[in-house]
Amino acid sequence: MQALENRKGRTLTGIVVSDKNDKTIVVRVETLVKHPLLKKYVRRRKKFTAHDPMNECGMGDTDSHAPAG
């Protein structure tokens, strides 16, 4: 899983879903959130961009980068 640090300082984990950009990868992060009415856990997915200066990451890879921008 990829470790990403968001603005709150929390570390997020995810999977590389795109490496087509030069020196940039797109990482999909999944979090479990409890539904307020149904009381079931729902997967929330969000995509983040991360800097990959050597273009060494590929689709499905797991590594640690900080989010870009």
PDB file of N, CA, C and O in Angstrom, chain B, residues numbered from 101:
ATOM      1  N   MET B 101       0.831  -1.176   0.000  1.00  0.00           N
ATOM      2  CA  MET B 101       0.000   0.000   0.000  1.00  0.00           C
ATOM      3  C   MET B 101       0.878   1.243   0.000  1.00  0.00           C
ATOM      4  O   MET B 101       2.000   1.232   0.507  1.00  0.00           O
ATOM      5  N   GLN B 102       0.362   2.279  -0.560  1.00  0.00           N
ATOM      6  CA  GLN B 102       1.131   3.516  -0.634  1.00  0.00           C
ATOM      7  C   GLN B 102       0.777   4.408   0.536  1.00  0.00           C
ATOM      8  O   GLN B 102      -0.398   4.577   0.864  1.00  0.00           O
ATOM      9  N   ALA B 103       1.773   4.969   1.154  1.00  0.00           N
ATOM     10  CA  ALA B 103       1.553   5.869   2.279  1.00  0.00           C
ATOM     11  C   ALA B 103       1.532   7.302   1.766  1.00  0.00           C
ATOM     12  O   ALA B 103       2.500   7.770   1.167  1.00  0.00           O
ATOM     13  N   LEU B 104       0.445   7.982   1.999  1.00  0.00           N
ATOM     14  CA  LEU B 104       0.300   9.384   1.637  1.00  0.00           C
ATOM     15  C   LEU B 104      -0.058  10.154   2.893  1.00  0.00           C
ATOM     16  O   LEU B 104      -0.826   9.667   3.722  1.00  0.00           O
ATOM     17  N   GLU B 105       0.489  11.348   3.039  1.00  0.00           N
ATOM     18  CA  GLU B 105       0.198  12.161   4.206  1.00  0.00           C
ATOM     19  C   GLU B 105      -0.697  13.309   3.769  1.00  0.00           C
ATOM     20  O   GLU B 105      -0.308  14.124   2.934  1.00  0.00           O
ATOM     21  N   ASN B 106      -1.911  13.372   4.341  1.00  0.00           N
ATOM     22  CA  ASN B 106      -2.806  14.450   3.966  1.00  0.00           C
ATOM     23  C   ASN B 106      -2.553  15.668   4.846  1.00  0.00           C
ATOM     24  O   ASN B 106      -1.628  15.656   5.658  1.00  0.00           O
ATOM     25  N   ARG B 107      -3.345  16.702   4.700  1.00  0.00           N
ATOM     26  CA  ARG B 107      -3.095  17.968   5.399  1.00  0.00           C
ATOM     27  C   ARG B 107      -3.255  17.847   6.903  1.00  0.00           C
ATOM     28  O   ARG B 107      -2.690  18.650   7.645  1.00  0.00           O
ATOM     29  N   LYS B 108      -4.005  16.869   7.369  1.00  0.00           N
ATOM     30  CA  LYS B 108      -4.179  16.677   8.800  1.00  0.00           C
ATOM     31  C   LYS B 108      -3.010  15.917   9.413  1.00  0.00           C
ATOM     32  O   LYS B 108      -2.971  15.733  10.629  1.00  0.00           O
ATOM     33  N   GLY B 109      -2.057  15.472   8.599  1.00  0.00           N
ATOM     34  CA  GLY B 109      -0.908  14.755   9.102  1.00  0.00           C
ATOM     35  C   GLY B 109      -1.145  13.260   9.196  1.00  0.00           C
ATOM     36  O   GLY B 109      -0.262  12.518   9.626  1.00  0.00           O
ATOM     37  N   ARG B 110      -2.324  12.809   8.799  1.00  0.00           N
ATOM     38  CA  ARG B 110      -2.663  11.390   8.856  1.00  0.00           C
ATOM     39  C   ARG B 110      -2.066  10.684   7.643  1.00  0.00           C
ATOM     40  O   ARG B 110      -2.035  11.259   6.555  1.00  0.00           O
ATOM     41  N   THR B 111      -1.599   9.465   7.806  1.00  0.00           N
ATOM     42  CA  THR B 111      -1.031   8.710   6.703  1.00  0.00           C
ATOM     43  C   THR B 111      -2.116   7.865   6.055  1.00  0.00           C
ATOM     44  O   THR B 111      -2.831   7.130   6.735  1.00  0.00           O
ATOM     45  N   LEU B 112      -2.234   7.975   4.732  1.00  0.00           N
ATOM     46  CA  LEU B 112      -3.222   7.224   3.973  1.00  0.00           C
ATOM     47  C   LEU B 112      -2.517   6.167   3.139  1.00  0.00           C
ATOM     48  O   LEU B 112      -1.361   6.343   2.756  1.00  0.00           O
ATOM     49  N   THR B 113      -3.210   5.070   2.858  1.00  0.00           N
ATOM     50  CA  THR B 113      -2.635   4.010   2.043  1.00  0.00           C
ATOM     51  C   THR B 113      -3.474   3.816   0.794  1.00  0.00           C
ATOM     52  O   THR B 113      -4.691   3.995   0.822  1.00  0.00           O
ATOM     53  N   GLY B 114      -2.813   3.445  -0.316  1.00  0.00           N
ATOM     54  CA  GLY B 114      -3.532   3.266  -1.559  1.00  0.00           C
ATOM     55  C   GLY B 114      -2.739   2.495  -2.587  1.00  0.00           C
ATOM     56  O   GLY B 114      -1.649   1.997  -2.305  1.00  0.00           O
ATOM     57  N   ILE B 115      -3.295   2.399  -3.788  1.00  0.00           N
ATOM     58  CA  ILE B 115      -2.719   1.628  -4.882  1.00  0.00           C
ATOM     59  C   ILE B 115      -2.546   2.545  -6.088  1.00  0.00           C
ATOM     60  O   ILE B 115      -3.393   3.398  -6.352  1.00  0.00           O
ATOM     61  N   VAL B 116      -1.448   2.367  -6.819  1.00  0.00           N
ATOM     62  CA  VAL B 116      -1.190   3.163  -8.020  1.00  0.00           C
ATOM     63  C   VAL B 116      -2.168   2.719  -9.112  1.00  0.00           C
ATOM     64  O   VAL B 116      -2.213   1.542  -9.470  1.00  0.00           O
ATOM     65  N   VAL B 117      -2.951   3.667  -9.637  1.00  0.00           N
ATOM     66  CA  VAL B 117      -3.925   3.351 -10.677  1.00  0.00           C
ATOM     67  C   VAL B 117      -3.534   3.930 -12.031  1.00  0.00           C
ATOM     68  O   VAL B 117      -4.098   3.534 -13.051  1.00  0.00           O
ATOM     69  N   SER B 118      -2.570   4.869 -12.062  1.00  0.00           N
ATOM     70  CA  SER B 118      -2.132   5.438 -13.331  1.00  0.00           C
ATOM     71  C   SER B 118      -0.690   5.912 -13.200  1.00  0.00           C
ATOM     72  O   SER B 118      -0.307   6.534 -12.209  1.00  0.00           O
ATOM     73  N   ASP B 119       0.104   5.598 -14.231  1.00  0.00           N
ATOM     74  CA  ASP B 119       1.489   6.066 -14.271  1.00  0.00           C
ATOM     75  C   ASP B 119       1.810   6.677 -15.633  1.00  0.00           C
ATOM     76  O   ASP B 119       2.968   6.703 -16.049  1.00  0.00           O
ATOM     77  N   LYS B 120       0.777   7.170 -16.329  1.00  0.00           N
ATOM     78  CA  LYS B 120       0.954   7.675 -17.684  1.00  0.00           C
ATOM     79  C   LYS B 120       1.564   9.070 -17.742  1.00  0.00           C
ATOM     80  O   LYS B 120       2.130   9.455 -18.765  1.00  0.00           O
ATOM     81  N   ASN B 121       1.455   9.827 -16.659  1.00  0.00           N
ATOM     82  CA  ASN B 121       2.044  11.164 -16.627  1.00  0.00           C
ATOM     83  C   ASN B 121       3.543  11.074 -16.356  1.00  0.00           C
ATOM     84  O   ASN B 121       4.015  10.128 -15.726  1.00  0.00           O
ATOM     85  N   ASP B 122       4.283  12.068 -16.838  1.00  0.00           N
ATOM     86  CA  ASP B 122       5.717  12.094 -16.614  1.00  0.00           C
ATOM     87  C   ASP B 122       6.003  12.538 -15.181  1.00  0.00           C
ATOM     88  O   ASP B 122       5.607  13.631 -14.778  1.00  0.00           O
ATOM     89  N   LYS B 123       6.689  11.691 -14.412  1.00  0.00           N
ATOM     90  CA  LYS B 123       7.108  11.968 -13.036  1.00  0.00           C
ATOM     91  C   LYS B 123       5.943  12.160 -12.071  1.00  0.00           C
ATOM     92  O   LYS B 123       6.118  12.749 -11.004  1.00  0.00           O
ATOM     93  N   THR B 124       4.765  11.675 -12.427  1.00  0.00           N
ATOM     94  CA  THR B 124       3.590  11.783 -11.566  1.00  0.00           C
ATOM     95  C   THR B 124       2.807  10.479 -11.633  1.00  0.00           C
ATOM     96  O   THR B 124       2.656   9.891 -12.704  1.00  0.00           O
ATOM     97  N   ILE B 125       2.311  10.031 -10.486  1.00  0.00           N
ATOM     98  CA  ILE B 125       1.446   8.859 -10.452  1.00  0.00           C
ATOM     99  C   ILE B 125       0.129   9.242  -9.799  1.00  0.00           C
ATOM    100  O   ILE B 125       0.058  10.222  -9.058  1.00  0.00           O
ATOM    101  N   VAL B 126      -0.910   8.470 -10.073  1.00  0.00           N
ATOM    102  CA  VAL B 126      -2.213   8.664  -9.458  1.00  0.00           C
ATOM    103  C   VAL B 126      -2.458   7.474  -8.538  1.00  0.00           C
ATOM    104  O   VAL B 126      -2.332   6.320  -8.946  1.00  0.00           O
ATOM    105  N   VAL B 127      -2.808   7.774  -7.296  1.00  0.00           N
ATOM    106  CA  VAL B 127      -2.996   6.745  -6.282  1.00  0.00           C
ATOM    107  C   VAL B 127      -4.437   6.776  -5.802  1.00  0.00           C
ATOM    108  O   VAL B 127      -4.960   7.837  -5.464  1.00  0.00           O
ATOM    109  N   ARG B 128      -5.088   5.596  -5.769  1.00  0.00           N
ATOM    110  CA  ARG B 128      -6.457   5.501  -5.259  1.00  0.00           C
ATOM    111  C   ARG B 128      -6.402   5.074  -3.792  1.00  0.00           C
ATOM    112  O   ARG B 128      -5.815   4.047  -3.451  1.00  0.00           O
ATOM    113  N   VAL B 129      -7.026   5.884  -2.931  1.00  0.00           N
ATOM    114  CA  VAL B 129      -7.040   5.615  -1.496  1.00  0.00           C
ATOM    115  C   VAL B 129      -8.459   5.234  -1.102  1.00  0.00           C
ATOM    116  O   VAL B 129      -9.412   5.936  -1.439  1.00  0.00           O
ATOM    117  N   GLU B 130      -8.597   4.128  -0.392  1.00  0.00           N
ATOM    118  CA  GLU B 130      -9.904   3.687   0.086  1.00  0.00           C
ATOM    119  C   GLU B 130      -9.981   3.837   1.599  1.00  0.00           C
ATOM    120  O   GLU B 130      -9.053   3.465   2.317  1.00  0.00           O
ATOM    121  N   THR B 131     -11.090   4.384   2.076  1.00  0.00           N
ATOM    122  CA  THR B 131     -11.338   4.488   3.509  1.00  0.00           C
ATOM    123  C   THR B 131     -12.701   3.901   3.807  1.00  0.00           C
ATOM    124  O   THR B 131     -13.606   3.970   2.976  1.00  0.00           O
ATOM    125  N   LEU B 132     -12.853   3.330   4.979  1.00  0.00           N
ATOM    126  CA  LEU B 132     -14.138   2.800   5.419  1.00  0.00           C
ATOM    127  C   LEU B 132     -14.826   3.838   6.287  1.00  0.00           C
ATOM    128  O   LEU B 132     -14.252   4.336   7.255  1.00  0.00           O
ATOM    129  N   VAL B 133     -16.075   4.162   5.927  1.00  0.00           N
ATOM    130  CA  VAL B 133     -16.856   5.157   6.650  1.00  0.00           C
ATOM    131  C   VAL B 133     -18.181   4.505   7.039  1.00  0.00           C
ATOM    132  O   VAL B 133     -18.810   3.832   6.224  1.00  0.00           O
ATOM    133  N   LYS B 134     -18.592   4.704   8.263  1.00  0.00           N
ATOM    134  CA  LYS B 134     -19.854   4.125   8.717  1.00  0.00           C
ATOM    135  C   LYS B 134     -21.026   4.964   8.211  1.00  0.00           C
ATOM    136  O   LYS B 134     -21.066   6.178   8.415  1.00  0.00           O
ATOM    137  N   HIS B 135     -21.980   4.303   7.547  1.00  0.00           N
ATOM    138  CA  HIS B 135     -23.156   4.993   7.024  1.00  0.00           C
ATOM    139  C   HIS B 135     -24.029   5.434   8.202  1.00  0.00           C
ATOM    140  O   HIS B 135     -24.304   4.637   9.100  1.00  0.00           O
ATOM    141  N   PRO B 136     -24.473   6.713   8.205  1.00  0.00           N
ATOM    142  CA  PRO B 136     -25.200   7.215   9.372  1.00  0.00           C
ATOM    143  C   PRO B 136     -26.567   6.548   9.603  1.00  0.00           C
ATOM    144  O   PRO B 136     -27.002   6.426  10.748  1.00  0.00           O
ATOM    145  N   LEU B 137     -27.237   6.122   8.544  1.00  0.00           N
ATOM    146  CA  LEU B 137     -28.565   5.539   8.692  1.00  0.00           C
ATOM    147  C   LEU B 137     -28.512   4.012   8.740  1.00  0.00           C
ATOM    148  O   LEU B 137     -29.139   3.394   9.601  1.00  0.00           O
ATOM    149  N   LEU B 138     -27.777   3.415   7.834  1.00  0.00           N
ATOM    150  CA  LEU B 138     -27.746   1.961   7.730  1.00  0.00           C
ATOM    151  C   LEU B 138     -26.793   1.296   8.707  1.00  0.00           C
ATOM    152  O   LEU B 138     -26.887   0.090   8.937  1.00  0.00           O
ATOM    153  N   LYS B 139     -25.878   2.063   9.284  1.00  0.00           N
ATOM    154  CA  LYS B 139     -24.884   1.566  10.248  1.00  0.00           C
ATOM    155  C   LYS B 139     -23.960   0.503   9.657  1.00  0.00           C
ATOM    156  O   LYS B 139     -23.371  -0.295  10.386  1.00  0.00           O
ATOM    157  N   LYS B 140     -23.842   0.500   8.328  1.00  0.00           N
ATOM    158  CA  LYS B 140     -22.901  -0.397   7.661  1.00  0.00           C
ATOM    159  C   LYS B 140     -21.693   0.412   7.230  1.00  0.00           C
ATOM    160  O   LYS B 140     -21.769   1.633   7.091  1.00  0.00           O
ATOM    161  N   TYR B 141     -20.583  -0.271   7.020  1.00  0.00           N
ATOM    162  CA  TYR B 141     -19.376   0.407   6.571  1.00  0.00           C
ATOM    163  C   TYR B 141     -19.360   0.465   5.044  1.00  0.00           C
ATOM    164  O   TYR B 141     -19.564  -0.544   4.369  1.00  0.00           O
ATOM    165  N   VAL B 142     -19.115   1.661   4.516  1.00  0.00           N
ATOM    166  CA  VAL B 142     -19.106   1.917   3.084  1.00  0.00           C
ATOM    167  C   VAL B 142     -17.691   2.324   2.691  1.00  0.00           C
ATOM    168  O   VAL B 142     -17.037   3.083   3.407  1.00  0.00           O
ATOM    169  N   ARG B 143     -17.218   1.816   1.545  1.00  0.00           N
ATOM    170  CA  ARG B 143     -15.890   2.192   1.055  1.00  0.00           C
ATOM    171  C   ARG B 143     -15.966   3.511   0.305  1.00  0.00           C
ATOM    172  O   ARG B 143     -16.729   3.658  -0.649  1.00  0.00           O
ATOM    173  N   ARG B 144     -15.171   4.459   0.746  1.00  0.00           N
ATOM    174  CA  ARG B 144     -15.048   5.729   0.034  1.00  0.00           C
ATOM    175  C   ARG B 144     -13.708   5.710  -0.676  1.00  0.00           C
ATOM    176  O   ARG B 144     -12.686   5.382  -0.073  1.00  0.00           O
ATOM    177  N   ARG B 145     -13.709   6.062  -1.964  1.00  0.00           N
ATOM    178  CA  ARG B 145     -12.472   6.071  -2.748  1.00  0.00           C
ATOM    179  C   ARG B 145     -12.175   7.489  -3.210  1.00  0.00           C
ATOM    180  O   ARG B 145     -13.070   8.230  -3.618  1.00  0.00           O
ATOM    181  N   LYS B 146     -10.896   7.852  -3.136  1.00  0.00           N
ATOM    182  CA  LYS B 146     -10.463   9.160  -3.605  1.00  0.00           C
ATOM    183  C   LYS B 146      -9.107   9.004  -4.268  1.00  0.00           C
ATOM    184  O   LYS B 146      -8.281   8.200  -3.837  1.00  0.00           O
ATOM    185  N   LYS B 147      -8.884   9.781  -5.323  1.00  0.00           N
ATOM    186  CA  LYS B 147      -7.615   9.709  -6.044  1.00  0.00           C
ATOM    187  C   LYS B 147      -6.729  10.884  -5.660  1.00  0.00           C
ATOM    188  O   LYS B 147      -7.188  12.021  -5.549  1.00  0.00           O
ATOM    189  N   PHE B 148      -5.450  10.587  -5.459  1.00  0.00           N
ATOM    190  CA  PHE B 148      -4.450  11.602  -5.164  1.00  0.00           C
ATOM    191  C   PHE B 148      -3.327  11.479  -6.181  1.00  0.00           C
ATOM    192  O   PHE B 148      -3.062  10.391  -6.693  1.00  0.00           O
ATOM    193  N   THR B 149      -2.670  12.593  -6.472  1.00  0.00           N
ATOM    194  CA  THR B 149      -1.478  12.547  -7.312  1.00  0.00           C
ATOM    195  C   THR B 149      -0.258  12.570  -6.414  1.00  0.00           C
ATOM    196  O   THR B 149      -0.264  13.204  -5.359  1.00  0.00           O
ATOM    197  N   ALA B 150       0.791  11.874  -6.839  1.00  0.00           N
ATOM    198  CA  ALA B 150       2.024  11.817  -6.065  1.00  0.00           C
ATOM    199  C   ALA B 150       3.203  11.970  -7.010  1.00  0.00           C
ATOM    200  O   ALA B 150       3.130  11.588  -8.178  1.00  0.00           O
ATOM    201  N   HIS B 151       4.280  12.528  -6.501  1.00  0.00           N
ATOM    202  CA  HIS B 151       5.480  12.770  -7.302  1.00  0.00           C
ATOM    203  C   HIS B 151       6.306  11.486  -7.395  1.00  0.00           C
ATOM    204  O   HIS B 151       6.560  10.825  -6.388  1.00  0.00           O
ATOM    205  N   ASP B 152       6.719  11.144  -8.609  1.00  0.00           N
ATOM    206  CA  ASP B 152       7.554   9.961  -8.865  1.00  0.00           C
ATOM    207  C   ASP B 152       8.725  10.417  -9.732  1.00  0.00           C
ATOM    208  O   ASP B 152       8.667  10.269 -10.952  1.00  0.00           O
ATOM    209  N   PRO B 153       9.787  10.968  -9.140  1.00  0.00           N
ATOM    210  CA  PRO B 153      10.841  11.624  -9.921  1.00  0.00           C
ATOM    211  C   PRO B 153      11.595  10.700 -10.872  1.00  0.00           C
ATOM    212  O   PRO B 153      12.107  11.173 -11.887  1.00  0.00           O
ATOM    213  N   MET B 154      11.682   9.416 -10.587  1.00  0.00           N
ATOM    214  CA  MET B 154      12.433   8.489 -11.445  1.00  0.00           C
ATOM    215  C   MET B 154      11.539   7.669 -12.369  1.00  0.00           C
ATOM    216  O   MET B 154      12.037   6.818 -13.105  1.00  0.00           O
ATOM    217  N   ASN B 155      10.227   7.909 -12.343  1.00  0.00           N
ATOM    218  CA  ASN B 155       9.271   7.128 -13.134  1.00  0.00           C
ATOM    219  C   ASN B 155       9.437   5.631 -12.884  1.00  0.00           C
ATOM    220  O   ASN B 155       9.432   4.839 -13.826  1.00  0.00           O
ATOM    221  N   GLU B 156       9.585   5.244 -11.616  1.00  0.00           N
ATOM    222  CA  GLU B 156       9.821   3.848 -11.292  1.00  0.00           C
ATOM    223  C   GLU B 156       8.568   3.093 -10.853  1.00  0.00           C
ATOM    224  O   GLU B 156       8.613   1.870 -10.723  1.00  0.00           O
ATOM    225  N   CYS B 157       7.461   3.781 -10.622  1.00  0.00           N
ATOM    226  CA  CYS B 157       6.229   3.120 -10.196  1.00  0.00           C
ATOM    227  C   CYS B 157       5.416   2.676 -11.405  1.00  0.00           C
ATOM    228  O   CYS B 157       5.451   3.307 -12.462  1.00  0.00           O
ATOM    229  N   GLY B 158       4.688   1.585 -11.230  1.00  0.00           N
ATOM    230  CA  GLY B 158       3.820   1.070 -12.282  1.00  0.00           C
ATOM    231  C   GLY B 158       2.426   0.817 -11.733  1.00  0.00           C
ATOM    232  O   GLY B 158       2.182   0.964 -10.535  1.00  0.00           O
ATOM    233  N   MET B 159       1.515   0.435 -12.620  1.00  0.00           N
ATOM    234  CA  MET B 159       0.143   0.154 -12.235  1.00  0.00           C
ATOM    235  C   MET B 159       0.109  -0.958 -11.191  1.00  0.00           C
ATOM    236  O   MET B 159       0.766  -1.985 -11.356  1.00  0.00           O
ATOM    237  N   GLY B 160      -0.651  -0.757 -10.124  1.00  0.00           N
ATOM    238  CA  GLY B 160      -0.809  -1.763  -9.094  1.00  0.00           C
ATOM    239  C   GLY B 160       0.315  -1.807  -8.081  1.00  0.00           C
ATOM    240  O   GLY B 160       0.258  -2.600  -7.141  1.00  0.00           O
ATOM    241  N   ASP B 161       1.333  -0.981  -8.243  1.00  0.00           N
ATOM    242  CA  ASP B 161       2.470  -0.977  -7.317  1.00  0.00           C
ATOM    243  C   ASP B 161       2.059  -0.392  -5.969  1.00  0.00           C
ATOM    244  O   ASP B 161       1.073   0.335  -5.853  1.00  0.00           O
ATOM    245  N   THR B 162       2.831  -0.729  -4.983  1.00  0.00           N
ATOM    246  CA  THR B 162       2.665  -0.156  -3.653  1.00  0.00           C
ATOM    247  C   THR B 162       3.999   0.428  -3.214  1.00  0.00           C
ATOM    248  O   THR B 162       5.005  -0.280  -3.181  1.00  0.00           O
ATOM    249  N   ASP B 163       4.017   1.699  -2.881  1.00  0.00           N
ATOM    250  CA  ASP B 163       5.226   2.362  -2.412  1.00  0.00           C
ATOM    251  C   ASP B 163       4.831   3.597  -1.630  1.00  0.00           C
ATOM    252  O   ASP B 163       3.640   3.833  -1.425  1.00  0.00           O
ATOM    253  N   SER B 164       5.782   4.386  -1.190  1.00  0.00           N
ATOM    254  CA  SER B 164       5.448   5.555  -0.380  1.00  0.00           C
ATOM    255  C   SER B 164       5.977   6.822  -1.035  1.00  0.00           C
ATOM    256  O   SER B 164       7.174   6.967  -1.283  1.00  0.00           O
ATOM    257  N   HIS B 165       5.062   7.721  -1.302  1.00  0.00           N
ATOM    258  CA  HIS B 165       5.357   9.053  -1.853  1.00  0.00           C
ATOM    259  C   HIS B 165       4.445  10.043  -1.154  1.00  0.00           C
ATOM    260  O   HIS B 165       3.379   9.684  -0.655  1.00  0.00           O
ATOM    261  N   ALA B 166       4.880  11.298  -1.126  1.00  0.00           N
ATOM    262  CA  ALA B 166       4.023  12.371  -0.617  1.00  0.00           C
ATOM    263  C   ALA B 166       3.145  12.859  -1.752  1.00  0.00           C
ATOM    264  O   ALA B 166       3.572  12.815  -2.906  1.00  0.00           O
ATOM    265  N   PRO B 167       1.939  13.323  -1.472  1.00  0.00           N
ATOM    266  CA  PRO B 167       1.058  13.806  -2.540  1.00  0.00           C
ATOM    267  C   PRO B 167       1.604  15.055  -3.196  1.00  0.00           C
ATOM    268  O   PRO B 167       2.208  15.896  -2.530  1.00  0.00           O
ATOM    269  N   ALA B 168       1.396  15.183  -4.498  1.00  0.00           N
ATOM    270  CA  ALA B 168       1.841  16.365  -5.237  1.00  0.00           C
ATOM    271  C   ALA B 168       0.822  17.472  -5.100  1.00  0.00           C
ATOM    272  O   ALA B 168      -0.381  17.215  -5.050  1.00  0.00           O
ATOM    273  N   GLY B 169       1.298  18.710  -5.040  1.00  0.00           N
ATOM    274  CA  GLY B 169       0.418  19.859  -5.019  1.00  0.00           C
ATOM    275  C   GLY B 169      -0.278  19.987  -3.739  1.00  0.00           C
ATOM    276  O   GLY B 169      -1.066  20.914  -3.555  1.00  0.00           O
TER     277      GLY B 169
END
